[in-house]
Amino acid sequence: MRNFHCDHCQHQLFFENFACVSCGRQLAYLQDLETIGSLDAAGDGTWTSPLPDAKGRRYRLCANYAQHDVCNWALPVDDPNELCRSCRLTRVIPDLSKPGFKEAWYKIEVAKRRLVYTLIELGLPLLNKVEDPEHGLAYEFLADPDDPQAPKPLTGHASGVITINVAEADDAERERRRLQLHEPYRTLLGHFRHEVGHYYWDRLIADGPRLEGFRAMFGDEREDYAQALERHYQQGPPPDWQQRFVSHYASAHPWEDWAETWAHYVHMVDTLETAAACGLALRPRRPDEPALETDPHRGLPGTFAEMIEGWYPLTFALNNLNRGLGLPDGYPFVLSDQQIAKLRFVHETIAAVAVAALPQPPPEVVADRAAAGS
């Protein structure tokens, strides 16, 4: 995540801010400029921003911002949609008449917006089910039924539809489930990263040129999924899972290995970009302790080697800081060579999509370059 500052008073802002805590100016994330700007009312429910890049542009607040205060994004005034790019991905919301459900919806949307920001930064395809009924993405936020005997909705993915159980927005309930499932790490944002990994397996791996490479690295996904999960819950992970998988759940099936590795990769990207944006550096007194140099002007990590080189010292500092605050490790993982190889596969898969999305030179230019041997 990049750093943001109020264009009125230069106070530091967080991605989730609705207003500047210093000067009080109303804010919005301007999705066309991919930055946060303060707002000036322009009449008829439209707004302008004093940002230089926003000169001559007018905006409307996302309907979920204007009506429910669960979003902080704004759209160009000529955008035909009422909802921002992130909110358009949501097609089922909780029953807002029930106590606590609006607060839960807000937390869920906050996590989803952070994911959407990263997916856009990575150059990944991101269309909703209206824009692309066959390959688009949709979210349904469902709550447990009033009848305790009725089946509860499970967080998961199927054919581009990601379901999130609203209970995951409750910190106490999520912690209870984390302990019950013996997980070292369970967050609402982590659910979004994991489940969208399943979606991108369908988009980027299934029946594509990287499928055989996936099977060589993660295993054969044609193994019966239901049986694999049942075996995992009955028998647990294999004894050597920590050498082969980023989590014990990743050992259940190749699809889960991919989704867990994908989520871990996105987790790394977001954290490293934030560290770079903050200008974080580690200069230990001892030469044998991990050092970290970051360029605050660099965006997402350029190469996989750079990511791994920066990741160990960053997590070393993070865990030490957490322990100093009396908190559990912020990064309760140790990456093995095999896990790093899987992370590299995810990195290369995403990089291939980003390269394919770049504007290609005209055929005559390609021919000239080939003739020149360039």
Protein Blocks (a to p, Z undefined) as FASTA:
>chain_A
ZZdddfklopacdfklmbdfklopacdddfklopacddddebjhiacdfbfklgoiacdd
dfklmmnopaccdcdfklmbfbdfklmmpmbdcdfkbghklmmmmmmmmmmmmmmmmmmm
nopacddfklmmmlmccdddddddfblkbccdddddeehiacddfklmpmklmmmmmmmn
opabdcfklmmmmmmmmmmmmmmmgopaklmmmmmmnopfkbcfklmmmmmmmnopafkl
mmmpcbfklmmpmklmmmmmmmmmmmmmmmmmmmmmnopacddfblkbccddddfkbccd
fbfklmmmmmmmmmmmmmmmmmmnopacfblcdcdfklmmmmmmmmmmmmmmmmmmpccd
dfklmmmmmmnoZZ
